Amino acid sequence: MGKLVRDLIPDIIEQSGRIPRTRQLDTHEFELALAEKLMEEADEFRRAGRDDRPEELADVFEVVSCLASSLGLTMADVAALAADKRERRGGFVDRIWLE
């Protein structure tokens, strides 16, 4: 079982003297793989120490950006949708925990 990797990873593997086995995903496979990658990166963010969290957050952002693009959205579109939802339901600024 493989996994979705960043575009330059096969080149990096080749530079280390190994031969990567790759294939390009179709649109449906890509969207499923991105959803799985989002969960993976979110879990890495959750487990990361405070100093490593900015880089892990950047990984989450990269996956979200690709997901948006696969849905025909820009990050500006996503930000507008988030702002609309924040207006209707609020954000998380107040740190409210519902018991």
N, CA, C and O atoms as a GROMACS GRO file, in nm:
protein
  396
    1MET      N    1   0.084  -0.119   0.000
    1MET     CA    2   0.000   0.000   0.000
    1MET      C    3   0.088   0.124   0.000
    1MET      O    4   0.178   0.136   0.083
    2GLY      N    5   0.062   0.214  -0.091
    2GLY     CA    6   0.142   0.334  -0.102
    2GLY      C    7   0.077   0.451  -0.032
    2GLY      O    8  -0.017   0.437   0.045
    3LYS      N    9   0.132   0.568  -0.062
    3LYS     CA   10   0.074   0.690  -0.006
    3LYS      C   11   0.108   0.808  -0.094
    3LYS      O   12   0.205   0.805  -0.170
    4LEU      N   13   0.029   0.911  -0.084
    4LEU     CA   14   0.051   1.035  -0.156
    4LEU      C   15   0.174   1.104  -0.099
    4LEU      O   16   0.186   1.120   0.022
    5VAL      N   17   0.265   1.145  -0.188
    5VAL     CA   18   0.385   1.215  -0.144
    5VAL      C   19   0.399   1.345  -0.221
    5VAL      O   20   0.340   1.363  -0.327
    6ARG      N   21   0.480   1.434  -0.166
    6ARG     CA   22   0.507   1.560  -0.234
    6ARG      C   23   0.578   1.534  -0.367
    6ARG      O   24   0.644   1.432  -0.385
    7ASP      N   25   0.563   1.629  -0.460
    7ASP     CA   26   0.609   1.612  -0.598
    7ASP      C   27   0.758   1.580  -0.612
    7ASP      O   28   0.796   1.507  -0.704
    8LEU      N   29   0.841   1.632  -0.524
    8LEU     CA   30   0.986   1.613  -0.539
    8LEU      C   31   1.039   1.490  -0.466
    8LEU      O   32   1.158   1.459  -0.477
    9ILE      N   33   0.955   1.419  -0.394
    9ILE     CA   34   1.001   1.303  -0.316
    9ILE      C   35   1.061   1.194  -0.406
    9ILE      O   36   1.164   1.138  -0.368
   10PRO      N   37   1.002   1.160  -0.522
   10PRO     CA   38   1.067   1.059  -0.606
   10PRO      C   39   1.210   1.099  -0.647
   10PRO      O   40   1.299   1.014  -0.650
   11ASP      N   41   1.232   1.227  -0.678
   11ASP     CA   42   1.367   1.273  -0.713
   11ASP      C   43   1.462   1.259  -0.595
   11ASP      O   44   1.577   1.218  -0.611
   12ILE      N   45   1.414   1.291  -0.476
   12ILE     CA   46   1.496   1.280  -0.356
   12ILE      C   47   1.532   1.133  -0.331
   12ILE      O   48   1.645   1.102  -0.292
   13ILE      N   49   1.438   1.044  -0.354
   13ILE     CA   50   1.464   0.900  -0.338
   13ILE      C   51   1.570   0.855  -0.439
   13ILE      O   52   1.661   0.780  -0.404
   14GLU      N   53   1.557   0.900  -0.565
   14GLU     CA   54   1.656   0.865  -0.668
   14GLU      C   55   1.794   0.915  -0.631
   14GLU      O   56   1.894   0.845  -0.651
   15GLN      N   57   1.802   1.036  -0.577
   15GLN     CA   58   1.932   1.092  -0.538
   15GLN      C   59   1.998   1.011  -0.428
   15GLN      O   60   2.120   1.016  -0.411
   16SER      N   61   1.918   0.937  -0.352
   16SER     CA   62   1.975   0.853  -0.246
   16SER      C   63   2.018   0.716  -0.299
   16SER      O   64   2.064   0.631  -0.223
   17GLY      N   65   2.002   0.696  -0.431
   17GLY     CA   66   2.046   0.571  -0.492
   17GLY      C   67   1.939   0.464  -0.505
   17GLY      O   68   1.967   0.354  -0.550
   18ARG      N   69   1.817   0.496  -0.466
   18ARG     CA   70   1.708   0.400  -0.477
   18ARG      C   71   1.619   0.435  -0.596
   18ARG      O   72   1.626   0.546  -0.649
   19ILE      N   73   1.538   0.342  -0.637
   19ILE     CA   74   1.446   0.363  -0.749
   19ILE      C   75   1.303   0.360  -0.696
   19ILE      O   76   1.255   0.255  -0.653
   20PRO      N   77   1.234   0.475  -0.700
   20PRO     CA   78   1.097   0.478  -0.650
   20PRO      C   79   1.000   0.418  -0.753
   20PRO      O   80   1.019   0.433  -0.873
   21ARG      N   81   0.898   0.352  -0.704
   21ARG     CA   82   0.790   0.303  -0.790
   21ARG      C   83   0.672   0.396  -0.770
   21ARG      O   84   0.617   0.406  -0.660
   22THR      N   85   0.631   0.465  -0.876
   22THR     CA   86   0.525   0.564  -0.864
   22THR      C   87   0.421   0.545  -0.975
   22THR      O   88   0.444   0.476  -1.074
   23ARG      N   89   0.308   0.607  -0.955
   23ARG     CA   90   0.206   0.621  -1.059
   23ARG      C   91   0.129   0.748  -1.030
   23ARG      O   92   0.127   0.796  -0.916
   24GLN      N   93   0.065   0.802  -1.131
   24GLN     CA   94  -0.015   0.922  -1.113
   24GLN      C   95  -0.160   0.881  -1.085
   24GLN      O   96  -0.216   0.796  -1.155
   25LEU      N   97  -0.218   0.941  -0.984
   25LEU     CA   98  -0.355   0.910  -0.943
   25LEU      C   99  -0.456   0.978  -1.034
   25LEU      O  100  -0.432   1.087  -1.085
   26ASP      N  101  -0.570   0.912  -1.055
   26ASP     CA  102  -0.679   0.980  -1.125
   26ASP      C  103  -0.747   1.076  -1.027
   26ASP      O  104  -0.713   1.078  -0.909
   27THR      N  105  -0.840   1.154  -1.075
   27THR     CA  106  -0.902   1.259  -0.993
   27THR      C  107  -0.967   1.203  -0.867
   27THR      O  108  -0.949   1.257  -0.758
   28HIS      N  109  -1.042   1.096  -0.882
   28HIS     CA  110  -1.110   1.036  -0.766
   28HIS      C  111  -1.009   0.983  -0.664
   28HIS      O  112  -1.021   1.009  -0.544
   29GLU      N  113  -0.909   0.910  -0.712
   29GLU     CA  114  -0.805   0.857  -0.624
   29GLU      C  115  -0.731   0.971  -0.553
   29GLU      O  116  -0.699   0.961  -0.435
   30PHE      N  117  -0.705   1.079  -0.629
   30PHE     CA  118  -0.632   1.193  -0.574
   30PHE      C  119  -0.710   1.257  -0.460
   30PHE      O  120  -0.653   1.288  -0.355
   31GLU      N  121  -0.840   1.278  -0.480
   31GLU     CA  122  -0.921   1.340  -0.374
   31GLU      C  123  -0.927   1.251  -0.250
   31GLU      O  124  -0.921   1.301  -0.138
   32LEU      N  125  -0.939   1.120  -0.269
   32LEU     CA  126  -0.938   1.027  -0.155
   32LEU      C  127  -0.802   1.030  -0.084
   32LEU      O  128  -0.795   1.031   0.039
   33ALA      N  129  -0.694   1.032  -0.163
   33ALA     CA  130  -0.559   1.035  -0.106
   33ALA      C  131  -0.535   1.166  -0.031
   33ALA      O  132  -0.470   1.166   0.074
   34LEU      N  133  -0.586   1.276  -0.084
   34LEU     CA  134  -0.571   1.405  -0.015
   34LEU      C  135  -0.647   1.404   0.118
   34LEU      O  136  -0.597   1.456   0.217
   35ALA      N  137  -0.766   1.347   0.119
   35ALA     CA  138  -0.842   1.339   0.244
   35ALA      C  139  -0.765   1.256   0.348
   35ALA      O  140  -0.760   1.293   0.465
   36GLU      N  141  -0.705   1.147   0.303
   36GLU     CA  142  -0.624   1.063   0.393
   36GLU      C  143  -0.500   1.140   0.440
   36GLU      O  144  -0.462   1.133   0.557
   37LYS      N  145  -0.437   1.213   0.347
   37LYS     CA  146  -0.317   1.291   0.381
   37LYS      C  147  -0.351   1.401   0.480
   37LYS      O  148  -0.271   1.432   0.568
   38LEU      N  149  -0.470   1.461   0.467
   38LEU     CA  150  -0.512   1.564   0.562
   38LEU      C  151  -0.518   1.507   0.703
   38LEU      O  152  -0.473   1.570   0.799
   39MET      N  153  -0.574   1.388   0.717
   39MET     CA  154  -0.582   1.324   0.848
   39MET      C  155  -0.442   1.293   0.901
   39MET      O  156  -0.414   1.314   1.019
   40GLU      N  157  -0.354   1.245   0.814
   40GLU     CA  158  -0.216   1.214   0.853
   40GLU      C  159  -0.144   1.339   0.902
   40GLU      O  160  -0.081   1.338   1.008
   41GLU      N  161  -0.154   1.447   0.825
   41GLU     CA  162  -0.085   1.571   0.861
   41GLU      C  163  -0.145   1.634   0.986
   41GLU      O  164  -0.072   1.689   1.069
   42ALA      N  165  -0.277   1.627   1.001
   42ALA     CA  166  -0.341   1.680   1.122
   42ALA      C  167  -0.295   1.602   1.245
   42ALA      O  168  -0.273   1.659   1.351
   43ASP      N  169  -0.281   1.470   1.230
   43ASP     CA  170  -0.232   1.388   1.342
   43ASP      C  171  -0.087   1.423   1.375
   43ASP      O  172  -0.050   1.429   1.492
   44GLU      N  173  -0.005   1.446   1.271
   44GLU     CA  174   0.134   1.486   1.296
   44GLU      C  175   0.138   1.621   1.368
   44GLU      O  176   0.222   1.641   1.457
   45PHE      N  177   0.049   1.713   1.331
   45PHE     CA  178   0.042   1.842   1.400
   45PHE      C  179   0.006   1.820   1.547
   45PHE      O  180   0.068   1.878   1.636
   46ARG      N  181  -0.094   1.736   1.570
   46ARG     CA  182  -0.140   1.709   1.707
   46ARG      C  183  -0.028   1.650   1.793
   46ARG      O  184  -0.016   1.686   1.911
   47ARG      N  185   0.052   1.562   1.737
   47ARG     CA  186   0.158   1.495   1.812
   47ARG      C  187   0.286   1.578   1.823
   47ARG      O  188   0.372   1.547   1.905
   48ALA      N  189   0.300   1.681   1.740
   48ALA     CA  190   0.424   1.759   1.736
   48ALA      C  191   0.442   1.843   1.862
   48ALA      O  192   0.345   1.887   1.924
   49GLY      N  193   0.567   1.865   1.897
   49GLY     CA  194   0.598   1.959   2.004
   49GLY      C  195   0.576   2.101   1.955
   49GLY      O  196   0.564   2.125   1.834
   50ARG      N  197   0.571   2.194   2.046
   50ARG     CA  198   0.541   2.333   2.012
   50ARG      C  199   0.635   2.389   1.905
   50ARG      O  200   0.590   2.462   1.817
   51ASP      N  201   0.763   2.357   1.913
   51ASP     CA  202   0.859   2.410   1.816
   51ASP      C  203   0.838   2.355   1.675
   51ASP      O  204   0.868   2.424   1.577
   52ASP      N  205   0.786   2.234   1.663
   52ASP     CA  206   0.765   2.171   1.532
   52ASP      C  207   0.627   2.201   1.473
   52ASP      O  208   0.602   2.171   1.356
   53ARG      N  209   0.540   2.258   1.552
   53ARG     CA  210   0.403   2.280   1.505
   53ARG      C  211   0.391   2.375   1.386
   53ARG      O  212   0.306   2.352   1.299
   54PRO      N  213   0.471   2.482   1.376
   54PRO     CA  214   0.457   2.568   1.257
   54PRO      C  215   0.480   2.492   1.126
   54PRO      O  216   0.405   2.510   1.030
   55GLU      N  217   0.582   2.407   1.122
   55GLU     CA  218   0.608   2.330   0.999
   55GLU      C  219   0.497   2.228   0.974
   55GLU      O  220   0.458   2.207   0.859
   56GLU      N  221   0.447   2.167   1.078
   56GLU     CA  222   0.337   2.072   1.062
   56GLU      C  223   0.210   2.144   1.016
   56GLU      O  224   0.133   2.090   0.936
   57LEU      N  225   0.188   2.265   1.066
   57LEU     CA  226   0.073   2.344   1.022
   57LEU      C  227   0.087   2.379   0.874
   57LEU      O  228  -0.012   2.380   0.801
   58ALA      N  229   0.209   2.408   0.829
   58ALA     CA  230   0.233   2.435   0.687
   58ALA      C  231   0.200   2.313   0.602
   58ALA      O  232   0.148   2.327   0.491
   59ASP      N  233   0.228   2.193   0.653
   59ASP     CA  234   0.192   2.071   0.581
   59ASP      C  235   0.040   2.058   0.570
   59ASP      O  236  -0.011   2.021   0.463
   60VAL      N  237  -0.031   2.086   0.677
   60VAL     CA  238  -0.178   2.084   0.673
   60VAL      C  239  -0.228   2.185   0.571
   60VAL      O  240  -0.318   2.155   0.492
   61PHE      N  241  -0.170   2.305   0.572
   61PHE     CA  242  -0.210   2.411   0.479
   61PHE      C  243  -0.190   2.365   0.334
   61PHE      O  244  -0.276   2.389   0.250
   62GLU      N  245  -0.077   2.300   0.305
   62GLU     CA  246  -0.049   2.252   0.169
   62GLU      C  247  -0.156   2.154   0.123
   62GLU      O  248  -0.202   2.161   0.008
   63VAL      N  249  -0.195   2.063   0.210
   63VAL     CA  250  -0.298   1.966   0.174
   63VAL      C  251  -0.432   2.035   0.154
   63VAL      O  252  -0.504   2.005   0.059
   64VAL      N  253  -0.467   2.128   0.243
   64VAL     CA  254  -0.593   2.201   0.229
   64VAL      C  255  -0.594   2.280   0.098
   64VAL      O  256  -0.696   2.285   0.030
   65SER      N  257  -0.482   2.340   0.063
   65SER     CA  258  -0.471   2.414  -0.063
   65SER      C  259  -0.495   2.322  -0.183
   65SER      O  260  -0.565   2.360  -0.276
   66CYS      N  261  -0.437   2.202  -0.181
   66CYS     CA  262  -0.458   2.106  -0.290
   66CYS      C  263  -0.602   2.057  -0.294
   66CYS      O  264  -0.660   2.040  -0.401
   67LEU      N  265  -0.661   2.035  -0.178
   67LEU     CA  266  -0.802   1.995  -0.173
   67LEU      C  267  -0.891   2.104  -0.231
   67LEU      O  268  -0.982   2.075  -0.309
   68ALA      N  269  -0.865   2.227  -0.195
   68ALA     CA  270  -0.943   2.339  -0.249
   68ALA      C  271  -0.932   2.341  -0.400
   68ALA      O  272  -1.034   2.352  -0.470
   69SER      N  273  -0.811   2.330  -0.451
   69SER     CA  274  -0.789   2.331  -0.595
   69SER      C  275  -0.863   2.216  -0.663
   69SER      O  276  -0.920   2.234  -0.771
   70SER      N  277  -0.862   2.099  -0.601
   70SER     CA  278  -0.930   1.983  -0.660
   70SER      C  279  -1.082   2.004  -0.665
   70SER      O  280  -1.150   1.941  -0.746
   71LEU      N  281  -1.133   2.092  -0.580
   71LEU     CA  282  -1.276   2.124  -0.579
   71LEU      C  283  -1.308   2.248  -0.664
   71LEU      O  284  -1.422   2.293  -0.669
   72GLY      N  285  -1.205   2.301  -0.731
   72GLY     CA  286  -1.224   2.420  -0.814
   72GLY      C  287  -1.229   2.549  -0.735
   72GLY      O  288  -1.281   2.649  -0.784
   73LEU      N  289  -1.174   2.547  -0.614
   73LEU     CA  290  -1.174   2.665  -0.527
   73LEU      C  291  -1.034   2.721  -0.512
   73LEU      O  292  -0.935   2.648  -0.521
   74THR      N  293  -1.026   2.851  -0.489
   74THR     CA  294  -0.899   2.913  -0.451
   74THR      C  295  -0.897   2.922  -0.299
   74THR      O  296  -0.999   2.902  -0.233
   75MET      N  297  -0.781   2.951  -0.244
   75MET     CA  298  -0.774   2.970  -0.099
   75MET      C  299  -0.852   3.095  -0.058
   75MET      O  300  -0.901   3.102   0.054
   76ALA      N  301  -0.864   3.192  -0.148
   76ALA     CA  302  -0.949   3.309  -0.120
   76ALA      C  303  -1.095   3.266  -0.108
   76ALA      O  304  -1.168   3.317  -0.024
   77ASP      N  305  -1.137   3.173  -0.194
   77ASP     CA  306  -1.274   3.119  -0.184
   77ASP      C  307  -1.295   3.051  -0.050
   77ASP      O  308  -1.397   3.071   0.016
   78VAL      N  309  -1.197   2.970  -0.009
   78VAL     CA  310  -1.207   2.899   0.118
   78VAL      C  311  -1.211   2.998   0.234
   78VAL      O  312  -1.289   2.982   0.328
   79ALA      N  313  -1.127   3.102   0.227
   79ALA     CA  314  -1.126   3.204   0.332
   79ALA      C  315  -1.261   3.276   0.339
   79ALA      O  316  -1.309   3.305   0.449
   80ALA      N  317  -1.322   3.303   0.224
   80ALA     CA  318  -1.453   3.368   0.222
   80ALA      C  319  -1.560   3.277   0.283
   80ALA      O  320  -1.646   3.323   0.358
   81LEU      N  321  -1.555   3.149   0.250
   81LEU     CA  322  -1.649   3.053   0.310
   81LEU      C  323  -1.630   3.045   0.461
   81LEU      O  324  -1.727   3.037   0.536
   82ALA      N  325  -1.504   3.045   0.505
   82ALA     CA  326  -1.475   3.041   0.649
   82ALA      C  327  -1.526   3.167   0.718
   82ALA      O  328  -1.581   3.160   0.828
   83ALA      N  329  -1.507   3.282   0.654
   83ALA     CA  330  -1.554   3.408   0.712
   83ALA      C  331  -1.706   3.409   0.724
   83ALA      O  332  -1.761   3.456   0.823
   84ASP      N  333  -1.773   3.357   0.621
   84ASP     CA  334  -1.919   3.350   0.624
   84ASP      C  335  -1.966   3.259   0.738
   84ASP      O  336  -2.059   3.293   0.812
   85LYS      N  337  -1.902   3.145   0.752
   85LYS     CA  338  -1.940   3.052   0.860
   85LYS      C  339  -1.910   3.113   0.996
   85LYS      O  340  -1.987   3.097   1.091
   86ARG      N  341  -1.796   3.183   1.007
   86ARG     CA  342  -1.760   3.250   1.132
   86ARG      C  343  -1.865   3.354   1.169
   86ARG      O  344  -1.900   3.369   1.286
   87GLU      N  345  -1.915   3.425   1.069
   87GLU     CA  346  -2.019   3.526   1.091
   87GLU      C  347  -2.148   3.461   1.144
   87GLU      O  348  -2.214   3.515   1.233
   88ARG      N  349  -2.182   3.345   1.088
   88ARG     CA  350  -2.306   3.276   1.126
   88ARG      C  351  -2.294   3.196   1.255
   88ARG      O  352  -2.390   3.189   1.333
   89ARG      N  353  -2.176   3.134   1.280
   89ARG     CA  354  -2.164   3.040   1.391
   89ARG      C  355  -2.055   3.076   1.491
   89ARG      O  356  -2.043   3.013   1.597
   90GLY      N  357  -1.977   3.178   1.457
   90GLY     CA  358  -1.866   3.215   1.543
   90GLY      C  359  -1.739   3.140   1.505
   90GLY      O  360  -1.740   3.053   1.418
   91GLY      N  361  -1.631   3.176   1.573
   91GLY     CA  362  -1.503   3.109   1.551
   91GLY      C  363  -1.468   3.028   1.675
   91GLY      O  364  -1.555   2.971   1.741
   92PHE      N  365  -1.340   3.024   1.705
   92PHE     CA  366  -1.293   2.951   1.823
   92PHE      C  367  -1.211   3.040   1.915
   92PHE      O  368  -1.141   2.991   2.003
   93VAL      N  369  -1.220   3.170   1.894
   93VAL     CA  370  -1.140   3.267   1.969
   93VAL      C  371  -1.167   3.260   2.119
   93VAL      O  372  -1.074   3.274   2.199
   94ASP      N  373  -1.291   3.238   2.157
   94ASP     CA  374  -1.328   3.239   2.299
   94ASP      C  375  -1.296   3.109   2.373
   94ASP      O  376  -1.320   3.098   2.493
   95ARG      N  377  -1.242   3.011   2.302
   95ARG     CA  378  -1.196   2.884   2.362
   95ARG      C  379  -1.308   2.812   2.439
   95ARG      O  380  -1.283   2.756   2.546
   96ILE      N  381  -1.428   2.814   2.387
   96ILE     CA  382  -1.543   2.755   2.456
   96ILE      C  383  -1.541   2.603   2.440
   96ILE      O  384  -1.536   2.551   2.329
   97TRP      N  385  -1.546   2.534   2.554
   97TRP     CA  386  -1.553   2.387   2.557
   97TRP      C  387  -1.693   2.348   2.603
   97TRP      O  388  -1.732   2.384   2.714
   98LEU      N  389  -1.768   2.276   2.521
   98LEU     CA  390  -1.904   2.236   2.555
   98LEU      C  391  -1.899   2.102   2.628
   98LEU      O  392  -1.853   2.002   2.574
   99GLU      N  393  -1.948   2.102   2.753
   99GLU     CA  394  -1.950   1.980   2.836
   99GLU      C  395  -2.071   1.897   2.806
   99GLU      O  396  -2.090   1.791   2.866
   0.00000   0.00000   0.00000
